Amino acid sequence: MPITKQLLDELMKDHTNPEDLLGETGLLNQLKKALIERALEGELTHHLGYEKHSPAGNNSGNSRNGHSKKRLLSKDGEFSIKVPRDRQAAFEPQLIKKNQRRFDGFDDKVISMYARGMTTREIQAHLQEIYSVEVSPDFISTITDSVLEEVKQWQSRPLETFYPILFFDALRVHVKQDGRVFDKSIYVVLGVNRYGLKEVLGLWAAQTEGAKFWLGVMTELHNRGVKDVLIACVDGLKGLPEAIESVFTKTQVQLCIVHQVRNSLAFVSFKDRKEVAADLKGIYSAATLAEAEGKLDEFEEKWSARYAMIARSWRSNWARLTVMFNYSAEIRRATYTTNAIESMNMSLRKIIKNRGLFPNDEAVFKLLYLALRNISKKWTMPIKNWAAAINQFAILFPERVPLLMS
C-alpha cells in the first residue's frame, strides 16, 4: 500500500526540526518501534488462532499474558520494545527472536567495520560515539564469530577444474597459543580462472613450510576439484615447487620476479638502489632467454664487487626464474604479480597491522576472510591483456585449453 501525502502530513505536523524526525526519540524510531510491536502482536494472534478480545479464545487453553520489555540494538541506535507473551510460554516470535538483541542490519554494520581493520575496542568506541550504543568487546567478538561457519564452508568449497595461473604468497602474523606468542605464516593462493578473473582459492596457516605441508595443500586443492594448472607463480617457498609438480604434473613453476627483485634490493644501499633496480629490469624484461643471460653476465660484471650475493641468487634460481621466456609477451605480462597479488596483499597487510596479536588461528582466518570478501567485490574485470594471453595459451596447449573455453 503506497504511503499517501496526507498520511505523511499527519505524521509530520508536530515534528518541525531534524531532531524530531531523526533523534533517538524521533519520529522514525517511534515508527520503527510501533511497526515492530504491531508485527509481533500479529504473530501472537496467528499463534493463538484468534484476535484479541475475540470470544473464540474462550476455553482455548492459551491466551495473551501481557508483555515483556526488550532492548534492541540497531544501526540507528538503541531502543526499547514490548514483546507480547502467551500463558503457555509457547510463543516464538520470528521477527525478533527470543534471544535476539540486534536488529535492522546492526550485525552487518559491526562486521563491515571489523572487515575494514577496526579492532573490537575501536568498534566499541565508534558505536558509542555515533549511535550512543554501549557494547562490550566480547559482544562484538560474538557478532564477528558468526561468520566462522561461513569461513569453513568457503575454505572447503568446490573449485573449478582448470586455472591457467596460480599465485602463491605468504603473510606474517603473531598468534597466541598455549600462553606463548608464535610468528606464523598465512599462505594465500590466488587463482586466475579461464575468464581472467581473480579468485582466492583458500588460506592456510603454518609456523614452518616444507614439502610435506605443501603436498597437503596441493592435495586439498586437487580434492576440491582443481585438475590442471598451466603456470604456478611462487615466492621461493620451501618445498612448494616440488609439491606442485608432484600433484599437477604438467604445471610449470615460475619464481615470482617481483619477490626476486625485492629480495635482491635488500642487499643494496639506498644510493645504488635505483641503478641496480634498472639493471635488474634489463634481465627480466629481455626479449629472449639468451638476451636475459647476457644481461645477467653484464650485471654480475658491474656489481659483483659490491653486491656479489645478488647475481649468485639469480643464478641459483635461474631455471625457475626463466620459465616465462617459454611464453609470449602477453602471457609474461599476465604472470607478473605486481598487480595480480601485490595489491591484494597490500590491503591485507594494512588490516593485519592494526592487530598486534591474534588470540588464535580462527581469529586470523575470520579477519582475512572478511577482508577478502570486501576486496573481491572489485574483481569484476579480467586482468590486463587477458584476451591475448588466453588465446596464446590455447595455441600452446590445444589439448588442455579449448575444451574448457566452451
Secondary structure by P-SEA (a helix, b strand, c coil): ccccaaaaaaacccccccccccccccaaaaaaaaaaaaaaaaaaaaaacccccccccccccccccbbbbbbbbcccccbbbbbbbcccccccccccccccccccaaaaaaaaaaaacccaaaaaaaaaaaccccccaaaaaaaaacaaaaaaaaaaccccccccbbbbbbbbbbbbccccccbbbbbbbbbbccccccccccccccccccaaaaaaaaaaaaaaccccccbbbbccccaaaaaaaaccccbbbbccaaaaaaaaaccccccaaaaaaaaaaaaaacccaaaaaaaaaaaaaacccccaaaaaaaaaacccccccccccaaaaaaaccccccaaaaaaaaaaaaaccccccaaaaaaaaaaaaaaaaccccccccaaaaaaaaaaaacccccccccc
